Structures are given as C-alpha cells and as structure tokens.
Amino acid sequence: MNKHILKIASLLAILFVGLTLNACHDDDDADSGTPVITGVRVPDPAKADSLFTKSGPGQIIAIIGQNLGHALKVYINDQEVYFNPTMNTNHSLIVTVPTETDGFRLTAFDSTLKDEIRVETTHGTAVYSFKITAPGPAISRLQAIYPRLAGDSLYIHGLNLIDVEKIYFTDIEAAQLDTTVWQTVGGTHVDVDGFSTVTQDHHLNTRTNAYETTSVLGIKIPNLSFTKGALVVETAAGTSYIAFYKNPGQPVIHSISSEMPVYGETLVIRGQEFVQVESIKYGDVTLTPDQFVVAETEDQINIRFRREPSEGCKDLTVTTPGGSVSVPFYDYSCLLVDFDEIGTNMGWDPKAEITDECDDDTPPYTSSGCYASFNLGSVAQSWWGTMIYYIKNWGTQAASGHDLFDLPGYDVIPADASLNDVYLACEVFNHDSRWDLATDEDPKNAYIRYYMVLGNGTSYEYDNFSWKNYDIQAGQYNSPVLGSIDKEQPIDTWYRHCISFAELGMAGMTYADLKNNGLDEIRMQIINQSTKAMNIDFYIDNLRIYYNKPK
C-alpha cells in the first residue's frame, strides 16, 4: 500500500477514535456557530492525544476544532492548499502541507507571510497560529581564533541555521551529548546575546531534490567559566550542537582520501580542529607545515604525496597544540601487488605494460616504482582483453601450485567483518578512458572484468556491465567503472578505486571466510565486446585489501 495512503488511514483512525469520544454526533447544521481551530494532530498513533503548533513541509496534518464543516478554502502561510472536502467534518479537516519543491514558501524566507492556518467556511473564518519549519539544523564547524576569549567573534557554519530561537554554550561536552539520551540539553548554560546572519544561501540540492540553506551566523563569545563544552543552536525545526574549546581542541579525522597513495597523488584528510597543525607523521616520514596545506576552514588538509614510508608503517598521525589523532595508513600487510617486488606476474597475453616511466610534470607523475599501464588506444570487439594477472608466487599452498597471498590479520580486519565492507582496492590514474561520459546514444561499452580464485579452488568472475540491447550495441554499467568508494570517476589525477568482495560475488561471507580459504589469483581485464570502439588509457598501482570500518 502507498505510504501516503497509509498515513491518511492512520490519521483517520486517530481522528475517528478521538472525535467519537469527544463528539458522538455532529450537528446536522454545520452553519450553527463560529468556526474555531483548537489544535493540529499528526498521523502517529503514539501521539494521538498530542496537539502541535509546528510541522515540516510534506506532513499530513489534521486541523481539529469546532464548526469547521462546509469549509471553502484552507490557507497555510497565506497560501491556499488543497483539502479533500469528503474528509471535512464539523470537527476536522485533513490537508498535506506542500513542500518548497511544490512552490510553497516558508516564512523564514518571506517576512510578508504569516505563521498561521486559516480556514474559510460558509459561516466564518477560523485562524490558528502554526509554524511550517525549514529542515533541521546541522552545525558543521566553528571558526574563531585561539584562545577563544569573551568578546571575540565566532562564526558558526552549517546548514539550515534559520528560525533561530536560542544560541548558548553548555559545559556538557558534545561527545557526552552524542552518547546519552536527552530531551533538553543539560549542564550549565550561558546564553549568547544576539547574533548576526553572515550567510543564508537558500538553494535546491539537486542530489536530494530538497531545499537547504547554507548558513553562517556570527556571535560574540560570552564570558564562560568553563574551558570546553558544546555550542548549541536551537531553531524552530530542532537542535544542533558542536564541540567548543577555548583552547585548540583535540583534532578529529573523519576521512582520508586514500590509505595507500602514490607519488604525485593529492592526499586529502578531512576532519575537525586542524588548528595550528605542527606535523603529520607516517612511519619514518615527518611532514612539517611547509609540506602540506591546511584549509582556512581548518577542516581539511591537502598533501602532495612525495614519499612512501618504509615497511612497518601502520598509521598516519596529525599533531596540533590540542593533541594528536591517528588513522590506519600504509599498512603493508594489506598490500597484494605493487608491480615491483610484491606479487608474481602470470604473464598471460595480452598483458598490460608494467613500467616505471615518470615525470613530475606530466601524467601519471609517479615515481613510486612500477605501475601497470593500460594505454591501449581505441578498443573494440575485445572478448579477451589486456590484463594484469597475478599470484603471490609459485609454491605449494594451493592445489594450483601457487602460494597464497598474505592477507592482513584480524587485528587489522575483524574476523566477523562483512565482505560488504572489505574491498579490493588500487590507486588509479584515469587519463582518457571517459566512462563518465557514457550516454544512451554513446554508451561506451568497455568495462573491467574481475577474476579471483580462492585457495580452495572456488573462482569468482564479475563484469561491471550488462547489455540493455546488444543489437543496437546499448550496454549499461552496474556502477561507475573504476569508481572510488564514493562512486566517483576522477580524471587525470590519482585516486583510490574500490570494489567490495561482496560485489565481486562473495556476498554473505565474512572476512574470516576469505582469510581461511585464502586468496590465490587476481585478474583485472579490459573487455569491450561492442563493435563501437572506446579509448582506453589508465594506470593502476598498489593492488591491496582495504577495510572500510562501518561508522
């Protein structure tokens, strides 16, 4: 059943129970008195007895009152909205609040409108104060110099910081608020005396097809008796908070663009509190501030990667006056093939070129040793294409006569980790293989075939491709070819390509299943069965296992 119909049915059930208890019969004459709105209800059985004074766009609401029969028009925010007259009784009527994508305007962005519901009937008009809120707020970061003292300017960046009702500081830390259940924020509160709106960019997010507001608010820091806690913004739509420190706080890393980048790659570290970064260290390499760039927003660090660490590296550490934070980085136990010393090339033709040609000024820039080059020009009707095909080395571990690849231990990847979160990864430089330009008219049918064999002899072959209509040479990709973990396809830059072992055919298995069986063979191969040629020019390096720990 349609969710919209379910909501209406739920609301009608709530109304039926509530109204039959409170009004066992309607007056036959709906014109008998002045219409009055006494409240608004929503289709939630748990809140059947609750009345509301605000709602978000898109919500179905029941307008409750007296003498509401024979309604002619309903207005919300001075804008007429549709209602079903067959659901109009003396005591209620049901409407759906329109969304901004329907053209509905919010009072937050149009001061000429009123926060009210107005019902016009044949025998009078009823008015009820009611707020239609913007989406809930989300603070992304604070911007202010350190130390943060009373009277200093502080800027709050985020989304939907509108219809602000209150801004204050509390001595309860954000980490505690994250891990406790609360109705209201506790602790010692210090209110902010006013704020200024620096930025309110209200726009349609084309990804979500919903409106949002990029916001920056300016405040003056009040006199605080505590040195750390949280800053809280309460709006009509909800509450958001973020950690606050008078002195530089502990840095936080949210993500790193690659845990095993190659020379020439731009490594991007995203997080918080990248304030006065003193050093970045990984293995035997220590970078000083002149070797990286911290964004003005203090939430991103860019590093032009120039040096790999020696073996034994396990993590990357960012150090600031507020402390240090580390993330896994260049763990060589995860490396399967580096096209130099690790991994044995089976040598099957047609094989990709293994080269160490490099230049700081031209693609692919790298001087991290050898890499595999798929510089093939135009390819068509390739049913058995250019490949890399590797084992660890010749030996006795598997029936095939090969030794099995060394896989990282359970201290790196938990035994019970789902293979949805364990990836075959490699660095890719996609120079001129424009899969990102594929259209129905120009489908670009070349794809990657992945082939893997476990130590028990079980093989897995995966084509990131299927035919929509072979007769007209129309194909489609299951996901972006050589896509990043975010399904992006960068051009002319090194980046991390990831494809999960679950996607490769091992769905439902755990990392222990993979490790216990062992990994024997890996092949990546260009296939283009189409008669339509496609240019292929990309390079790969550092083929490895990557664990994306669930948040």
N, C-alpha and C positions, 0 to 999 in steps of 0.2 A: 504493500500500500504506500502511496506517496506520503512523504514525511509531512508535507504541508497539510494534507487531509487528516493525518493522524493528530497533528497539533490542534486542528479545528475540532476534531471529535473529542479530544481530551478536554479542550476548553468548554465545549458544550456540556460534557459530563459534569465538569466542575460547576458550571452555571446552573445546570438542572438541579443538582443537589442543593446548592446554596440558595437558589431562588425559590425552590419549592418549600424549603424550610422557612424562609423569611417572608414569602408572599405566596400563599397557597392558591391564590387566584388573582388574575389581573382584572382591573376594571374593564368592562366591555367598552366603556367610553374612554379612549386614550386622550381625549381633549379635556379631561376633568381637572387638570391642575397645571401649575407652572413646572416645566421640566427642570430637574436638578440632577447633577452628576455628583455621586457620593464617593466614587473611587474607581480604580482600574485594577483588573486582575490579569494574570498571565496563565498560559496552558501548562501548568506544572502542578500535578496533584499534591506535591509536598508543600505547595504554597497556596493551596485552595482558599485559605482563610485570610491571606495577606492582601493588602492593598498597596499600590505602588504610585509613586509620584514621578518616576522617570523610566525610560526604556531606550533600547538601542534601535536603530533602523532595521527593518525587516522583521520585527517582532509582531506576532499576532497578539492583540490585546482585546479584552472585553471591557467596555465602558459601562459601569454599573450606576444605577440611580433610580429616580422615580419620574413617572410621566414622560418617558423617553419614546413612547410609541409614536407612529406616524412621523418618523424623522425624515427630513427632506435632504439635508446636507450635513456632512461632518468635515470639520477643518482641524488640522494639526499644524501648528506653526503658521497659522494664517493661510494654509494651503489645503485645498479641497482634496479629500481622499475618498476612495471608493468604499462603500459598505454594501453588504447584501441585505436588502430590505426584508427578505424572508426570515432573516435571523434577528430582526428588530422587534423587541417586545417593549412593554411599558417599563421594564426594569433593566434592559440591557440592549446593547448592540455590539457587534464584533467587527473589527477592522484590522487590516495589516498595515503597519507603519511602512511607508515606502522607503526605499534606500536612495542614497545620493546618486547611484548609477541610474535610478529611475527619474532623476531630475529633482528629487526632494532636497530642499535647502534647510540647513541647520542654523539655529540662532547664533551659534558660535561664530559663524562667518557672515551673518546678515543681521545687524542690530535692529533693522526695521521690523523684524518678525517678533512674535510673542511666543513665549513658552507656555502654550495652553492648548487644550482641546475645546472645541466649540461645536455643539450640536444644535442645529436649527430644525425645529419641528413646526407642525401646522399651528401650534398653540404657544409658541415661545422659544426662547434660546437658553441653553444651559452652557456655562463656562467653567472649566476646571484647570487649575494650574498644573502643568505637566511638562517635563523636560525630555526632549529627544537628544540623547547624548552622542558625541563623536565616539570613535573606537577608544578602547582603554589605553592609558598612557604607558610608555616604556622609556625609562631613562637609560641612555647608552653610556654616558661618561660625564665627568665634571672637568671643567677647565679653570685653573687658578694657579697662581704662583705659590711656591712653598717658601717658608712656612705660611700656612693659611691663618691669618690673624683677623681679629674683629675689625670690621670696616673695609676689609679687602673685597674686591669684586670677584664674584664666582659665576661662571656660566654653566647652565645645565643644558646638556644636549640630549635629544631623544626624539620620540615620535608621539604625537597627539598630546602634547603638554598644553591643552586648551581647556576652557571652562575650569580654570584652576580655582579651587576653593580654599586651599591652605598649603603652605610650604613650611616645613620645620625640620629641625635636627633632633635626633634622639641618641642617647648613649648606648642603646642596644645595637650591636653590630649587625651588618647586613647578613653575614654568614649565619647568625643565630635566627634571624627572621626567615632565612631560607629553609631552615630545618625544624621549625616549630609551627604549630597551628595557632593562628590568631585571628580574631575578629577586628581588633583595633591594634595599632602599633603601640606597644608599651614603652616603658622607660621614662627617663627624664626628657621632656620636650622643651625645646627653645624655638619659639616661633620666629619666622622671617617677617620683617616689617616691610611688606610690599615687594613687588618685582617688576621688571620691565620685560617686554616682549622684543627680543632681538630679531628672531626669525620665526615666521609661521608660513611655511610653503605647503599649501594645501593642494594635493595633486592625486591623480588616479594612478595607482600602482598597477601597471599592465600585467604583472605576473599574477596578482591575486584578484584583479578586476574589482578592487575596492579602493575607496578614497582613504588617504592617510595624510598626516601633516608632519613634515619635518620641522622640528621645533628647537629653538634656543631661547632660554629665559635667563635674564640677568638678575642677580641679587647681591646684597651686601651681607657678608658673613656677620652674624650677631656675636655677642660675647658668649663664649662657650666655656663651661667649667671642665669639659672632658676633651681628650685629645683624639679620640676615634669613636666612631659610631656609624650612623647612617643619615643620609639626607632623604626626606620623604616629600613627595608631591601628591596631594590628594586632589582629584578632579571629579567632576560630576559623573564620569564614567568609571572611576576606580582609583586605585592607589598604586604608585610605583616608588621604589626606593633604590638606593645605591650606596655602596660603602663610602664613608667620608673619613679622611685623615687630616689632622692639622699638619703633620709632617709626612714626607713621602711614605706611601703605604707599600705593603708587600706587592711586588709585581705579580701579575697573573698572565699565563699564556693560555689563550683559547684554542689556537690552531697554528699549525706550521705548514707551509705550502708543500714541503717535501721533507721526509726524514732521511733522504739519501740523495741530495742534489749533486750535480756535476759541475765542473769548472765552467764559468760563464753564465750559469743559471742565476736568476734573481730569487733569493730565498726570502720569503715573506713570513714574518712572525706577527700574529695578531693577538691582542690581549688588552690588558689594562695596567695603569700605573707604570708605564715605561718612562719614568721621570729621572732625569739626570743619569742615564744609563752609563755605568762605569766600564763594563766589559761584557763580552759574550765569549764564552769558552766552550769548546767541544774537543775532547781528547787532549792532544798535545798542542792544540791551536788556541790562542787567545787573541781576540779582536779588540782593538781599542776604539774609542768613539770616532776617530777619523776613518775607520774602515766599515762603518755602517751608517745608515740614515734613520733617525727616529722622526716619525711624523709629528707635525705640530700638535696634532690631536693626542699625542702620547699614547696611542693605542695600536701602533703598528711600527715595525722595524723592517727595513729593507737591507739586505746584504747581497752584494755582488760576490757570489761564491768564487773564491780563488784558490782554496787549498783544502784537500781532503785530510781528515785526521789519520793518524796511524791506527793500526788494529788495537783493539782494547777499548775504543771509544764506545760509550753506551748512551750518553745523553748530551744535550746542549743546555747551558746554564746562562741565564740573563741575570746580571747583578746590578742593583741600584742602591742608593743610600737606604732604601726601605727594606732591603733584603734580597734574596735570590730565589729563582724558580727554575726548575729543570723539566725537560721533556725528552723522551727517547729520541736518539739521533745516531745515525751511522753505526747501528749495531751490526757488526759484520757477520754475526751468527745468522742473520736473516738473508744474506746475500747468496744467491744461487749461481749466477753467471755474471762476470764483469767483463767478458770478452778479452781479458788479459791472462790471468793466471787461474781464475776460478771457473770451472766448467770445461767439458771436453766437447768440441765441435764434431758432430757425427759426419759432417762433410757432404750431406746429401745435396744434389743439384736439383734445380738451380738454387744456389745459395747466395745469401746476402753478403756483400763485401764487408770484411772486418778490417777497419782502418784506424789509424791514429792521426790522420791529417787534421791539422788545427791551425787556427789563426785568430788572434784576439779580436780582429775587426770584421771577420766575415763568418757567416753561419757554417758550422754549428758552434764555433768559438772554442770548443772544449779542448783542454789539454790534460784531461783526467785519464789518459791512456786510450785504449782501443774502444771502439763502439761499432755497432752494426749499422751499415748504410743500405737502405732500400731506395737507392736513386736509380729508378728503372725507366724513367720517361713514360711514354704512353703505353698502357697495357690493356689488351682486350682478349677475350676468349682464352683466358688463362685458367685452366682447370686444375693444374698442378703447378703452383706458382713459386716464386722466390721465397726463401725461408731462412730462419735460423732454427737449428735442430740440435739440442744439447742434452748430454747426460753429465753426471758428475765425472766419472771416468770408467774405464774398463776394469772389471773386478769380478767378484763372486757373490755379492749380496743378493742379487735378484736372479731369477731364472733366465733372464735375458742375457746374463753375463756382464752386467753392469754393477758398479757400486751405486748405492742410493745417495741422493742429495742429503747434505746435512741440513736438518730443519731446526729452527730455534726451539729452546727448551720451554717447559711450562712456566718458568719464571718470566718469560717474555710474552708468551701467548697462553692463556689458561687452557687446560685440557678440555673444559666444557664450553669453550668459546664456539659460537655458531660459525659455520663457514660462510654465512652471510656477512660476517664482519672480518673475515680473513681473505686477503686479496693477493693475486698475482700482480705485482707492480713493476714498473720500469720507468726510467726517465725517457721522455720522447721529445724530439725536436721535429715538428711537422713543418717542413719547409714549403711544400707546394702540393700537398695532397688535399684538395679542398672539399673534403666530405661535408664541411659545414655549409657549403653552397648547394647541396643536393635539393632538388625540387622534383615535383611530379613530371615536369617537362624535361628535366635534365637530372635523372635520378642518381647518377654516379654510383654504379653498382659494384665497384671494387670493395672488398672487405677483408678482414683479418680472420683466418681460421686458426683457432687454438686447439692444440692436441696435447694431451697429457696422459702418461701411463704411470700407474702406481706400482709399488713393489710387488703386489700380489698379481700383477698382470692385467688388472682392470684398466681399460682405456676410456678416455673421455674426449670427444671431439665437439667443438662448439663453433658455429658460424654465426656471427653477429649480423645476420642477413636473412631475408626471405623474399621470395618472388611474390609480387602482387599480380603481375600478369607477364609471364615470360614472352608471350607472342609479341607484345609491344615493348619488351625489354624494360618493364617497370618493376623495380625492386624497392625494398624498404629496409632500414636498419632497425634492429631491436633497441639499440641505444647508441649514443654517439660513438663513432669509430675512434679508437684510441682516446676515449674520453677520460677526463680527470675524474676524481671521486665525486665531484660536483656536476659531472656530465657536461663539462665544457670542453671545447676543442681549440685551444690557443694555436696561433700561427706564428712561426718564426721566433719561438722562444722555447727554452727547455721547461718542461713541466712534468709532473708525475701522472702517469697513466695507471689506472686501477681497474681490475675486473675481479669480482669476488669468485671464490671457488664454488660457491653455490650457483652462481650464474654459469659457470663452466660445466655444470652438471652434477655437482656434489651437494645439492640442496638436502637439508635434513641431517647432514653429517656434522660432527664436531671436529675441533682441531685434533683431538686425541685419535679420532678415526683416521685422519690424514697422516698424522705422525706415526701411528702404529703400523699402518700399511706401507708408509714410505713413498717417496716420490722418485721415479726412475727416469722419465723422459719429459722434455718440454719442447714443443714446436710452435712457432708463430709463422704463418704463411700468408702471402698475398694471393687472393683468389679474385678473378673477375671473369665469370662465365659469360658475361654480356658481350654482344658484338660492338657495344659502344665503348670506345677507349677512354681511359681515365689516367691522368698524370699521377705518378706515384713518386714521392720524394720525401722520405722521412728517415730519422735516425733514432736508435734506441740504445740505452746503456743501463747498467745496474739492475738486471733482472733479479727479483727478490720476492720474499714473503713480507706482507705488510698487514699489521693488525690495527684496525680502526676501533679502538676501545669504545663501546657504547657509552653515551653520556648518561 
